[in-house]
Amino acid sequence: MRTIANPKNNKTAGIVRLVVLVILLANQAIVSLGYNPLPFSEDQIYEGVSTLALTASAIYTWYRNNNVTKVAEEAQVVLERKKANK
């Protein structure tokens, strides 16, 4: 079942993307001037990003592969019934 997009959500998403773009452009301008705005080494940044990516991936995988919501539990029951009838 496909839902119709909510225009308010589209507007919010567009504003968030614009804010992120402005922040990234400002950061790039500061870096181009020779100033490092982040007080971290490249290794520390790499470790932090890797840890965040691993955590997000683990949570997403767990959520997608488990029946966490009531609707998912009901769908699993229907699936098991269909498999049993074959």
BATI-938717 format. One record per residue: x, y negated, z of N, C-alpha, C in turn; residue number from 1. Coordinates in nm, 3 decimals. Each point is the difference from the previous one (the first is absolute). Layout:
% BATI-938717
<site><n_xx>X</n_xx><n_yy>Y</n_yy><n_zz>Z</n_zz><ca_xx>X</ca_xx><ca_yy>Y</ca_yy><ca_zz>Z</ca_zz><c_xx>X</c_xx><c_yy>Y</c_yy><c_zz>Z</c_zz><nuke>NUM</nuke></site>
...
//
This chain:
% BATI-938717
<site><n_xx>0.084</n_xx><n_yy>0.118</n_yy><n_zz>0.000</n_zz><ca_xx>-0.084</ca_xx><ca_yy>-0.118</ca_yy><ca_zz>0.000</ca_zz><c_xx>0.089</c_xx><c_yy>-0.124</c_yy><c_zz>0.000</c_zz><nuke>1</nuke></site>
<site><n_xx>-0.025</n_xx><n_yy>-0.087</n_yy><n_zz>-0.091</n_zz><ca_xx>0.081</ca_xx><ca_yy>-0.121</ca_yy><ca_zz>-0.012</ca_zz><c_xx>-0.081</c_xx><c_yy>-0.117</c_yy><c_zz>0.055</c_zz><nuke>2</nuke></site>
<site><n_xx>0.064</n_xx><n_yy>-0.081</n_yy><n_zz>0.084</n_zz><ca_xx>-0.069</ca_xx><ca_yy>-0.115</ca_yy><ca_zz>0.057</ca_zz><c_xx>0.036</c_xx><c_yy>-0.126</c_yy><c_zz>-0.078</c_zz><nuke>3</nuke></site>
<site><n_xx>-0.090</n_xx><n_yy>-0.094</n_yy><n_zz>0.003</n_zz><ca_xx>0.022</ca_xx><ca_yy>-0.127</ca_yy><ca_zz>-0.067</ca_zz><c_xx>0.087</c_xx><c_yy>-0.086</c_yy><c_zz>0.090</c_zz><nuke>4</nuke></site>
<site><n_xx>0.100</n_xx><n_yy>-0.065</n_yy><n_zz>-0.059</n_zz><ca_xx>0.093</ca_xx><ca_yy>-0.083</ca_yy><ca_zz>0.077</ca_zz><c_xx>-0.072</c_xx><c_yy>-0.120</c_yy><c_zz>0.060</c_zz><nuke>5</nuke></site>
<site><n_xx>0.037</n_xx><n_yy>-0.032</n_yy><n_zz>0.120</n_zz><ca_xx>-0.057</ca_xx><ca_yy>-0.115</ca_yy><ca_zz>0.070</ca_zz><c_xx>0.079</c_xx><c_yy>-0.124</c_yy><c_zz>-0.041</c_zz><nuke>6</nuke></site>
<site><n_xx>-0.065</n_xx><n_yy>-0.103</n_yy><n_zz>-0.058</n_zz><ca_xx>0.073</ca_xx><ca_yy>-0.119</ca_yy><ca_zz>-0.044</ca_zz><c_xx>0.077</c_xx><c_yy>-0.068</c_yy><c_zz>0.114</c_zz><nuke>7</nuke></site>
<site><n_xx>-0.054</n_xx><n_yy>0.006</n_yy><n_zz>0.121</n_zz><ca_xx>0.068</ca_xx><ca_yy>-0.062</ca_yy><ca_zz>0.114</ca_zz><c_xx>0.133</c_xx><c_yy>0.071</c_yy><c_zz>0.026</c_zz><nuke>8</nuke></site>
<site><n_xx>0.001</n_xx><n_yy>0.135</n_yy><n_zz>-0.011</n_zz><ca_xx>0.123</ca_xx><ca_yy>0.076</ca_yy><ca_zz>0.020</ca_zz><c_xx>0.101</c_xx><c_yy>-0.033</c_yy><c_zz>-0.110</c_zz><nuke>9</nuke></site>
<site><n_xx>-0.049</n_xx><n_yy>-0.019</n_yy><n_zz>-0.123</n_zz><ca_xx>0.091</ca_xx><ca_yy>-0.035</ca_yy><ca_zz>-0.110</ca_zz><c_xx>0.064</c_xx><c_yy>-0.136</c_yy><c_zz>0.025</c_zz><nuke>10</nuke></site>
<site><n_xx>-0.078</n_xx><n_yy>-0.094</n_yy><n_zz>0.051</n_zz><ca_xx>0.054</ca_xx><ca_yy>-0.133</ca_yy><ca_zz>0.028</ca_zz><c_xx>0.105</c_xx><c_yy>0.008</c_yy><c_zz>0.111</c_zz><nuke>11</nuke></site>
<site><n_xx>-0.029</n_xx><n_yy>0.075</n_yy><n_zz>0.104</n_zz><ca_xx>0.093</ca_xx><ca_yy>0.015</ca_yy><ca_zz>0.111</ca_zz><c_xx>0.129</c_xx><c_yy>0.067</c_yy><c_zz>-0.048</c_zz><nuke>12</nuke></site>
<site><n_xx>-0.014</n_xx><n_yy>0.104</n_yy><n_zz>-0.080</n_zz><ca_xx>0.119</ca_xx><ca_yy>0.068</ca_yy><ca_zz>-0.053</ca_zz><c_xx>0.083</c_xx><c_yy>-0.093</c_yy><c_zz>-0.086</c_zz><nuke>13</nuke></site>
<site><n_xx>-0.065</n_xx><n_yy>-0.082</n_yy><n_zz>-0.079</n_zz><ca_xx>0.072</ca_xx><ca_yy>-0.097</ca_yy><ca_zz>-0.083</ca_zz><c_xx>0.075</c_xx><c_yy>-0.102</c_yy><c_zz>0.083</c_zz><nuke>14</nuke></site>
<site><n_xx>-0.062</n_xx><n_yy>-0.046</n_yy><n_zz>0.107</n_zz><ca_xx>0.066</ca_xx><ca_yy>-0.097</ca_yy><ca_zz>0.088</ca_zz><c_xx>0.120</c_xx><c_yy>0.063</c_yy><c_zz>0.069</c_zz><nuke>15</nuke></site>
<site><n_xx>-0.015</n_xx><n_yy>0.124</n_yy><n_zz>0.046</n_zz><ca_xx>0.111</ca_xx><ca_yy>0.069</ca_yy><ca_zz>0.066</ca_zz><c_xx>0.116</c_xx><c_yy>0.017</c_yy><c_zz>-0.097</c_zz><nuke>16</nuke></site>
<site><n_xx>-0.029</n_xx><n_yy>0.040</n_yy><n_zz>-0.124</n_zz><ca_xx>0.107</ca_xx><ca_yy>0.015</ca_yy><ca_zz>-0.099</ca_zz><c_xx>0.069</c_xx><c_yy>-0.132</c_yy><c_zz>-0.028</c_zz><nuke>17</nuke></site>
<site><n_xx>-0.077</n_xx><n_yy>-0.110</n_yy><n_zz>-0.005</n_zz><ca_xx>0.059</ca_xx><ca_yy>-0.132</ca_yy><ca_zz>-0.023</ca_zz><c_xx>0.091</c_xx><c_yy>-0.040</c_yy><c_zz>0.115</c_zz><nuke>18</nuke></site>
<site><n_xx>-0.044</n_xx><n_yy>0.022</n_yy><n_zz>0.122</n_zz><ca_xx>0.082</ca_xx><ca_yy>-0.036</ca_yy><ca_zz>0.118</ca_zz><c_xx>0.129</c_xx><c_yy>0.081</c_yy><c_zz>0.000</c_zz><nuke>19</nuke></site>
<site><n_xx>-0.010</n_xx><n_yy>0.130</n_yy><n_zz>-0.028</n_zz><ca_xx>0.121</ca_xx><ca_yy>0.084</ca_yy><ca_zz>-0.005</ca_zz><c_xx>0.094</c_xx><c_yy>-0.048</c_yy><c_zz>-0.108</c_zz><nuke>20</nuke></site>
<site><n_xx>-0.054</n_xx><n_yy>-0.037</n_yy><n_zz>-0.116</n_zz><ca_xx>0.082</ca_xx><ca_yy>-0.050</ca_yy><ca_zz>-0.110</ca_zz><c_xx>0.073</c_xx><c_yy>-0.128</c_yy><c_zz>0.040</c_zz><nuke>21</nuke></site>
<site><n_xx>-0.070</n_xx><n_yy>-0.092</n_yy><n_zz>0.065</n_zz><ca_xx>0.062</ca_xx><ca_yy>-0.126</ca_yy><ca_zz>0.042</ca_zz><c_xx>0.111</c_xx><c_yy>0.026</c_yy><c_zz>0.101</c_zz><nuke>22</nuke></site>
<site><n_xx>-0.024</n_xx><n_yy>0.090</n_yy><n_zz>0.094</n_zz><ca_xx>0.103</ca_xx><ca_yy>0.033</ca_yy><ca_zz>0.099</ca_zz><c_xx>0.123</c_xx><c_yy>0.060</c_yy><c_zz>-0.069</c_zz><nuke>23</nuke></site>
<site><n_xx>-0.023</n_xx><n_yy>0.092</n_yy><n_zz>-0.093</n_zz><ca_xx>0.112</ca_xx><ca_yy>0.062</ca_yy><ca_zz>-0.071</ca_zz><c_xx>0.077</c_xx><c_yy>-0.100</c_yy><c_zz>-0.085</c_zz><nuke>24</nuke></site>
<site><n_xx>-0.071</n_xx><n_yy>-0.091</n_yy><n_zz>-0.065</n_zz><ca_xx>0.068</ca_xx><ca_yy>-0.103</ca_yy><ca_zz>-0.079</ca_zz><c_xx>0.083</c_xx><c_yy>-0.093</c_yy><c_zz>0.088</c_zz><nuke>25</nuke></site>
<site><n_xx>-0.055</n_xx><n_yy>-0.038</n_yy><n_zz>0.116</n_zz><ca_xx>0.075</ca_xx><ca_yy>-0.084</ca_yy><ca_zz>0.093</ca_zz><c_xx>0.123</c_xx><c_yy>0.073</c_yy><c_zz>0.051</c_zz><nuke>26</nuke></site>
<site><n_xx>-0.015</n_xx><n_yy>0.127</n_yy><n_zz>0.032</n_zz><ca_xx>0.113</ca_xx><ca_yy>0.079</ca_yy><ca_zz>0.047</ca_zz><c_xx>0.108</c_xx><c_yy>0.010</c_yy><c_zz>-0.107</c_zz><nuke>27</nuke></site>
<site><n_xx>-0.041</n_xx><n_yy>0.024</n_yy><n_zz>-0.124</n_zz><ca_xx>0.098</ca_xx><ca_yy>0.010</ca_yy><ca_zz>-0.109</ca_zz><c_xx>0.073</c_xx><c_yy>-0.132</c_yy><c_zz>-0.021</c_zz><nuke>28</nuke></site>
<site><n_xx>-0.071</n_xx><n_yy>-0.112</n_yy><n_zz>0.011</n_zz><ca_xx>0.065</ca_xx><ca_yy>-0.130</ca_yy><ca_zz>-0.014</ca_zz><c_xx>0.104</c_xx><c_yy>-0.021</c_yy><c_zz>0.110</c_zz><nuke>29</nuke></site>
<site><n_xx>-0.034</n_xx><n_yy>0.039</n_yy><n_zz>0.122</n_zz><ca_xx>0.094</ca_xx><ca_yy>-0.015</ca_yy><ca_zz>0.112</ca_zz><c_xx>0.123</c_xx><c_yy>0.088</c_yy><c_zz>-0.021</c_zz><nuke>30</nuke></site>
<site><n_xx>-0.021</n_xx><n_yy>0.123</n_yy><n_zz>-0.046</n_zz><ca_xx>0.112</ca_xx><ca_yy>0.091</ca_yy><ca_zz>-0.026</ca_zz><c_xx>0.088</c_xx><c_yy>-0.055</c_yy><c_zz>-0.112</c_zz><nuke>31</nuke></site>
<site><n_xx>-0.062</n_xx><n_yy>-0.058</n_yy><n_zz>-0.104</n_zz><ca_xx>0.075</ca_xx><ca_yy>-0.056</ca_yy><ca_zz>-0.113</ca_zz><c_xx>0.089</c_xx><c_yy>-0.116</c_yy><c_zz>0.044</c_zz><nuke>32</nuke></site>
<site><n_xx>-0.040</n_xx><n_yy>-0.069</n_yy><n_zz>0.105</n_zz><ca_xx>0.081</ca_xx><ca_yy>-0.111</ca_yy><ca_zz>0.052</ca_zz><c_xx>0.114</c_xx><c_yy>0.048</c_yy><c_zz>0.088</c_zz><nuke>33</nuke></site>
<site><n_xx>0.009</n_xx><n_yy>0.132</n_yy><n_zz>0.022</n_zz><ca_xx>0.111</ca_xx><ca_yy>0.055</ca_yy><ca_zz>0.076</ca_zz><c_xx>-0.028</c_xx><c_yy>0.021</c_yy><c_zz>0.147</c_zz><nuke>34</nuke></site>
<site><n_xx>-0.122</n_xx><n_yy>-0.017</n_yy><n_zz>0.043</n_zz><ca_xx>-0.035</ca_xx><ca_yy>0.019</ca_yy><ca_zz>0.140</ca_zz><c_xx>-0.073</c_xx><c_yy>0.133</c_yy><c_zz>0.015</c_zz><nuke>35</nuke></site>
<site><n_xx>0.040</n_xx><n_yy>0.079</n_yy><n_zz>0.099</n_zz><ca_xx>-0.065</ca_xx><ca_yy>0.128</ca_yy><ca_zz>0.025</ca_zz><c_xx>-0.104</c_xx><c_yy>-0.019</c_yy><c_zz>0.110</c_zz><nuke>36</nuke></site>
<site><n_xx>-0.130</n_xx><n_yy>-0.004</n_yy><n_zz>-0.035</n_zz><ca_xx>-0.103</ca_xx><ca_yy>-0.025</ca_yy><ca_zz>0.101</ca_zz><c_xx>-0.024</c_xx><c_yy>0.117</c_yy><c_zz>0.095</c_zz><nuke>37</nuke></site>
<site><n_xx>0.046</n_xx><n_yy>0.119</n_yy><n_zz>-0.036</n_zz><ca_xx>-0.021</ca_xx><ca_yy>0.116</ca_yy><ca_zz>0.086</ca_zz><c_xx>0.128</c_xx><c_yy>0.031</c_yy><c_zz>0.077</c_zz><nuke>38</nuke></site>
<site><n_xx>-0.008</n_xx><n_yy>0.006</n_yy><n_zz>0.132</n_zz><ca_xx>0.121</ca_xx><ca_yy>0.026</ca_yy><ca_zz>0.079</ca_zz><c_xx>0.031</c_xx><c_yy>0.149</c_yy><c_zz>0.012</c_zz><nuke>39</nuke></site>
<site><n_xx>-0.020</n_xx><n_yy>0.074</n_yy><n_zz>-0.109</n_zz><ca_xx>0.024</ca_xx><ca_yy>0.144</ca_yy><ca_zz>0.002</ca_zz><c_xx>0.098</c_xx><c_yy>0.035</c_yy><c_zz>-0.111</c_zz><nuke>40</nuke></site>
<site><n_xx>0.075</n_xx><n_yy>0.108</n_yy><n_zz>0.021</n_zz><ca_xx>0.088</ca_xx><ca_yy>0.049</ca_yy><ca_zz>-0.105</ca_zz><c_xx>-0.083</c_xx><c_yy>0.079</c_yy><c_zz>-0.101</c_zz><nuke>41</nuke></site>
<site><n_xx>0.057</n_xx><n_yy>0.028</n_yy><n_zz>-0.116</n_zz><ca_xx>-0.071</ca_xx><ca_yy>0.077</ca_yy><ca_zz>-0.101</ca_zz><c_xx>-0.032</c_xx><c_yy>0.140</c_yy><c_zz>0.049</c_zz><nuke>42</nuke></site>
<site><n_xx>0.092</n_xx><n_yy>0.058</n_yy><n_zz>0.078</n_zz><ca_xx>-0.024</ca_xx><ca_yy>0.134</ca_yy><ca_zz>0.055</ca_zz><c_xx>-0.119</c_xx><c_yy>0.000</c_yy><c_zz>0.096</c_zz><nuke>43</nuke></site>
<site><n_xx>-0.011</n_xx><n_yy>-0.102</n_yy><n_zz>0.084</n_zz><ca_xx>-0.112</ca_xx><ca_yy>-0.009</ca_yy><ca_zz>0.093</ca_zz><c_xx>-0.132</c_xx><c_yy>-0.018</c_yy><c_zz>-0.074</c_zz><nuke>44</nuke></site>
<site><n_xx>0.001</n_xx><n_yy>-0.081</n_yy><n_zz>-0.105</n_zz><ca_xx>-0.120</ca_xx><ca_yy>-0.021</ca_yy><ca_zz>-0.080</ca_zz><c_xx>-0.040</c_xx><c_yy>0.131</c_yy><c_zz>-0.068</c_zz><nuke>45</nuke></site>
<site><n_xx>0.098</n_xx><n_yy>0.071</n_yy><n_zz>-0.057</n_zz><ca_xx>-0.026</ca_xx><ca_yy>0.128</ca_yy><ca_zz>-0.066</ca_zz><c_xx>-0.061</c_xx><c_yy>0.100</c_yy><c_zz>0.098</c_zz><nuke>46</nuke></site>
<site><n_xx>0.057</n_xx><n_yy>0.011</n_yy><n_zz>0.119</n_zz><ca_xx>-0.052</ca_xx><ca_yy>0.093</ca_yy><ca_zz>0.100</ca_zz><c_xx>-0.143</c_xx><c_yy>-0.038</c_yy><c_zz>0.042</c_zz><nuke>47</nuke></site>
<site><n_xx>-0.025</n_xx><n_yy>-0.128</n_yy><n_zz>0.018</n_zz><ca_xx>-0.134</ca_xx><ca_yy>-0.045</ca_yy><ca_zz>0.039</ca_zz><c_xx>-0.104</c_xx><c_yy>0.028</c_yy><c_zz>-0.106</c_zz><nuke>48</nuke></site>
<site><n_xx>0.034</n_xx><n_yy>-0.032</n_yy><n_zz>-0.124</n_zz><ca_xx>-0.095</ca_xx><ca_yy>0.025</ca_yy><ca_zz>-0.111</ca_zz><c_xx>-0.022</c_xx><c_yy>0.149</c_yy><c_zz>-0.017</c_zz><nuke>49</nuke></site>
<site><n_xx>0.106</n_xx><n_yy>0.079</n_yy><n_zz>0.010</n_zz><ca_xx>-0.014</ca_xx><ca_yy>0.145</ca_yy><ca_zz>-0.012</ca_zz><c_xx>-0.089</c_xx><c_yy>0.057</c_yy><c_zz>0.110</c_zz><nuke>50</nuke></site>
<site><n_xx>0.018</n_xx><n_yy>-0.048</n_yy><n_zz>0.122</n_zz><ca_xx>-0.081</ca_xx><ca_yy>0.046</ca_yy><ca_zz>0.111</ca_zz><c_xx>-0.147</c_xx><c_yy>-0.037</c_yy><c_zz>-0.020</c_zz><nuke>51</nuke></site>
<site><n_xx>-0.025</n_xx><n_yy>-0.123</n_yy><n_zz>-0.044</n_zz><ca_xx>-0.138</ca_xx><ca_yy>-0.042</ca_yy><ca_zz>-0.026</ca_zz><c_xx>-0.063</c_xx><c_yy>0.083</c_yy><c_zz>-0.111</c_zz><nuke>52</nuke></site>
<site><n_xx>0.075</n_xx><n_yy>0.025</n_yy><n_zz>-0.108</n_zz><ca_xx>-0.052</ca_xx><ca_yy>0.078</ca_yy><ca_zz>-0.112</ca_zz><c_xx>-0.030</c_xx><c_yy>0.144</c_yy><c_zz>0.044</c_zz><nuke>53</nuke></site>
<site><n_xx>0.087</n_xx><n_yy>0.057</n_yy><n_zz>0.080</n_zz><ca_xx>-0.021</ca_xx><ca_yy>0.136</ca_yy><ca_zz>0.049</ca_zz><c_xx>-0.123</c_xx><c_yy>0.006</c_yy><c_zz>0.090</c_zz><nuke>54</nuke></site>
<site><n_xx>-0.013</n_xx><n_yy>-0.095</n_yy><n_zz>0.089</n_zz><ca_xx>-0.114</ca_xx><ca_yy>-0.003</ca_yy><ca_zz>0.092</ca_zz><c_xx>-0.131</c_xx><c_yy>-0.017</c_yy><c_zz>-0.077</c_zz><nuke>55</nuke></site>
<site><n_xx>-0.003</n_xx><n_yy>-0.093</n_yy><n_zz>-0.094</n_zz><ca_xx>-0.121</ca_xx><ca_yy>-0.023</ca_yy><ca_zz>-0.079</ca_zz><c_xx>-0.035</c_xx><c_yy>0.125</c_yy><c_zz>-0.082</c_zz><nuke>56</nuke></site>
<site><n_xx>0.100</n_xx><n_yy>0.062</n_yy><n_zz>-0.059</n_zz><ca_xx>-0.022</ca_xx><ca_yy>0.120</ca_yy><ca_zz>-0.079</ca_zz><c_xx>-0.052</c_xx><c_yy>0.115</c_yy><c_zz>0.087</c_zz><nuke>57</nuke></site>
<site><n_xx>0.055</n_xx><n_yy>0.016</n_yy><n_zz>0.118</n_zz><ca_xx>-0.043</ca_xx><ca_yy>0.107</ca_yy><ca_zz>0.089</ca_zz><c_xx>-0.145</c_xx><c_yy>-0.021</c_yy><c_zz>0.045</c_zz><nuke>58</nuke></site>
<site><n_xx>-0.034</n_xx><n_yy>-0.122</n_yy><n_zz>0.036</n_zz><ca_xx>-0.137</ca_xx><ca_yy>-0.029</ca_yy><ca_zz>0.044</ca_zz><c_xx>-0.098</c_xx><c_yy>0.019</c_yy><c_zz>-0.115</c_zz><nuke>59</nuke></site>
<site><n_xx>0.035</n_xx><n_yy>-0.049</n_yy><n_zz>-0.119</n_zz><ca_xx>-0.088</ca_xx><ca_yy>0.015</ca_yy><ca_zz>-0.116</ca_zz><c_xx>-0.020</c_xx><c_yy>0.147</c_yy><c_zz>-0.035</c_zz><nuke>60</nuke></site>
<site><n_xx>0.108</n_xx><n_yy>0.077</n_yy><n_zz>-0.001</n_zz><ca_xx>-0.009</ca_xx><ca_yy>0.142</ca_yy><ca_zz>-0.033</ca_zz><c_xx>-0.084</c_xx><c_yy>0.074</c_yy><c_zz>0.103</c_zz><nuke>61</nuke></site>
<site><n_xx>0.020</n_xx><n_yy>-0.030</n_yy><n_zz>0.127</n_zz><ca_xx>-0.080</ca_xx><ca_yy>0.063</ca_yy><ca_zz>0.104</ca_zz><c_xx>-0.147</c_xx><c_yy>-0.034</c_yy><c_zz>-0.018</c_zz><nuke>62</nuke></site>
<site><n_xx>-0.030</n_xx><n_yy>-0.126</n_yy><n_zz>-0.025</n_zz><ca_xx>-0.139</ca_xx><ca_yy>-0.044</ca_yy><ca_zz>-0.014</ca_zz><c_xx>-0.066</c_xx><c_yy>0.064</c_yy><c_zz>-0.121</c_zz><nuke>63</nuke></site>
<site><n_xx>0.072</n_xx><n_yy>0.006</n_yy><n_zz>-0.113</n_zz><ca_xx>-0.059</ca_xx><ca_yy>0.054</ca_yy><ca_zz>-0.123</ca_zz><c_xx>-0.019</c_xx><c_yy>0.150</c_yy><c_zz>0.008</c_zz><nuke>64</nuke></site>
<site><n_xx>0.082</n_xx><n_yy>0.070</n_yy><n_zz>0.074</n_zz><ca_xx>-0.007</ca_xx><ca_yy>0.146</ca_yy><ca_zz>0.004</ca_zz><c_xx>-0.074</c_xx><c_yy>0.055</c_yy><c_zz>0.120</c_zz><nuke>65</nuke></site>
<site><n_xx>-0.064</n_xx><n_yy>-0.085</n_yy><n_zz>0.075</n_zz><ca_xx>-0.079</ca_xx><ca_yy>0.044</ca_yy><ca_zz>0.115</ca_zz><c_xx>-0.138</c_xx><c_yy>-0.065</c_yy><c_zz>-0.007</c_zz><nuke>66</nuke></site>
<site><n_xx>-0.097</n_xx><n_yy>0.073</n_yy><n_zz>0.050</n_zz><ca_xx>-0.136</ca_xx><ca_yy>-0.051</ca_yy><ca_zz>0.001</ca_zz><c_xx>-0.019</c_xx><c_yy>-0.087</c_yy><c_zz>0.124</c_zz><nuke>67</nuke></site>
<site><n_xx>0.036</n_xx><n_yy>-0.126</n_yy><n_zz>-0.012</n_zz><ca_xx>-0.001</ca_xx><ca_yy>-0.092</ca_yy><ca_zz>0.113</ca_zz><c_xx>-0.138</c_xx><c_yy>-0.062</c_yy><c_zz>0.019</c_zz><nuke>68</nuke></site>
<site><n_xx>-0.065</n_xx><n_yy>-0.032</n_yy><n_zz>-0.109</n_zz><ca_xx>-0.130</ca_xx><ca_yy>-0.068</ca_yy><ca_zz>0.010</ca_zz><c_xx>-0.113</c_xx><c_yy>0.101</c_yy><c_zz>0.001</c_zz><nuke>69</nuke></site>
<site><n_xx>-0.116</n_xx><n_yy>-0.043</n_yy><n_zz>0.046</n_zz><ca_xx>-0.120</ca_xx><ca_yy>0.084</ca_yy><ca_zz>0.004</ca_zz><c_xx>-0.039</c_xx><c_yy>0.043</c_yy><c_zz>-0.142</c_zz><nuke>70</nuke></site>
<site><n_xx>0.010</n_xx><n_yy>-0.092</n_yy><n_zz>-0.095</n_zz><ca_xx>-0.034</ca_xx><ca_yy>0.031</ca_yy><ca_zz>-0.139</ca_zz><c_xx>0.093</c_xx><c_yy>0.110</c_yy><c_zz>-0.055</c_zz><nuke>71</nuke></site>
<site><n_xx>0.127</n_xx><n_yy>-0.008</n_yy><n_zz>0.033</n_zz><ca_xx>0.096</ca_xx><ca_yy>0.100</ca_yy><ca_zz>-0.046</ca_zz><c_xx>-0.030</c_xx><c_yy>0.137</c_yy><c_zz>0.060</c_zz><nuke>72</nuke></site>
<site><n_xx>-0.039</n_xx><n_yy>0.002</n_yy><n_zz>0.127</n_zz><ca_xx>-0.036</ca_xx><ca_yy>0.126</ca_yy><ca_zz>0.064</ca_zz><c_xx>-0.122</c_xx><c_yy>0.062</c_yy><c_zz>-0.068</c_zz><nuke>73</nuke></site>
<site><n_xx>-0.100</n_xx><n_yy>-0.082</n_yy><n_zz>-0.032</n_zz><ca_xx>-0.119</ca_xx><ca_yy>0.049</ca_yy><ca_zz>-0.068</ca_zz><c_xx>0.033</c_xx><c_yy>0.051</c_yy><c_zz>-0.140</c_zz><nuke>74</nuke></site>
<site><n_xx>0.087</n_xx><n_yy>-0.070</n_yy><n_zz>-0.070</n_zz><ca_xx>0.041</ca_xx><ca_yy>0.044</ca_yy><ca_zz>-0.134</ca_zz><c_xx>0.074</c_xx><c_yy>0.133</c_yy><c_zz>0.007</c_zz><nuke>75</nuke></site>
<site><n_xx>0.079</n_xx><n_yy>0.020</n_yy><n_zz>0.103</n_zz><ca_xx>0.073</ca_xx><ca_yy>0.125</ca_yy><ca_zz>0.017</ca_zz><c_xx>-0.096</c_xx><c_yy>0.117</c_yy><c_zz>0.020</c_zz><nuke>76</nuke></site>
<site><n_xx>-0.106</n_xx><n_yy>-0.023</n_yy><n_zz>0.077</n_zz><ca_xx>-0.101</ca_xx><ca_yy>0.104</ca_yy><ca_zz>0.022</ca_zz><c_xx>-0.067</c_xx><c_yy>0.037</c_yy><c_zz>-0.132</c_zz><nuke>77</nuke></site>
<site><n_xx>-0.035</n_xx><n_yy>-0.101</n_yy><n_zz>-0.079</n_zz><ca_xx>-0.063</ca_xx><ca_yy>0.025</ca_yy><ca_zz>-0.131</ca_zz><c_xx>0.096</c_xx><c_yy>0.078</c_yy><c_zz>-0.090</c_zz><nuke>78</nuke></site>
<site><n_xx>0.127</n_xx><n_yy>-0.037</n_yy><n_zz>-0.001</n_zz><ca_xx>0.100</ca_xx><ca_yy>0.068</ca_yy><ca_zz>-0.082</ca_zz><c_xx>0.014</c_xx><c_yy>0.146</c_yy><c_zz>0.042</c_zz><nuke>79</nuke></site>
<site><n_xx>0.006</n_xx><n_yy>0.024</n_yy><n_zz>0.129</n_zz><ca_xx>0.014</ca_xx><ca_yy>0.138</ca_yy><ca_zz>0.049</ca_zz><c_xx>-0.121</c_xx><c_yy>0.083</c_yy><c_zz>-0.037</c_zz><nuke>80</nuke></site>
<site><n_xx>-0.120</n_xx><n_yy>-0.058</n_yy><n_zz>0.006</n_zz><ca_xx>-0.122</ca_xx><ca_yy>0.072</ca_yy><ca_zz>-0.040</ca_zz><c_xx>0.004</c_xx><c_yy>0.034</c_yy><c_zz>-0.148</c_zz><nuke>81</nuke></site>
<site><n_xx>0.044</n_xx><n_yy>-0.093</n_yy><n_zz>-0.083</n_zz><ca_xx>0.007</ca_xx><ca_yy>0.026</ca_yy><ca_zz>-0.143</ca_zz><c_xx>0.102</c_xx><c_yy>0.110</c_yy><c_zz>-0.031</c_zz><nuke>82</nuke></site>
<site><n_xx>0.112</n_xx><n_yy>-0.001</n_yy><n_zz>0.069</n_zz><ca_xx>0.102</ca_xx><ca_yy>0.104</ca_yy><ca_zz>-0.020</ca_zz><c_xx>-0.053</c_xx><c_yy>0.137</c_yy><c_zz>0.044</c_zz><nuke>83</nuke></site>
<site><n_xx>-0.077</n_xx><n_yy>0.002</n_yy><n_zz>0.108</n_zz><ca_xx>-0.053</ca_xx><ca_yy>0.126</ca_yy><ca_zz>0.051</ca_zz><c_xx>-0.105</c_xx><c_yy>0.059</c_yy><c_zz>-0.095</c_zz><nuke>84</nuke></site>
<site><n_xx>-0.071</n_xx><n_yy>-0.083</n_yy><n_zz>-0.074</n_zz><ca_xx>-0.105</ca_xx><ca_yy>0.046</ca_yy><ca_zz>-0.091</ca_zz><c_xx>0.054</c_xx><c_yy>0.053</c_yy><c_zz>-0.132</c_zz><nuke>85</nuke></site>
<site><n_xx>0.128</n_xx><n_yy>-0.017</n_yy><n_zz>-0.027</n_zz><ca_xx>0.056</ca_xx><ca_yy>0.045</ca_yy><ca_zz>-0.130</ca_zz><c_xx>0.019</c_xx><c_yy>0.146</c_yy><c_zz>-0.002</c_zz><nuke>86</nuke></site>
//
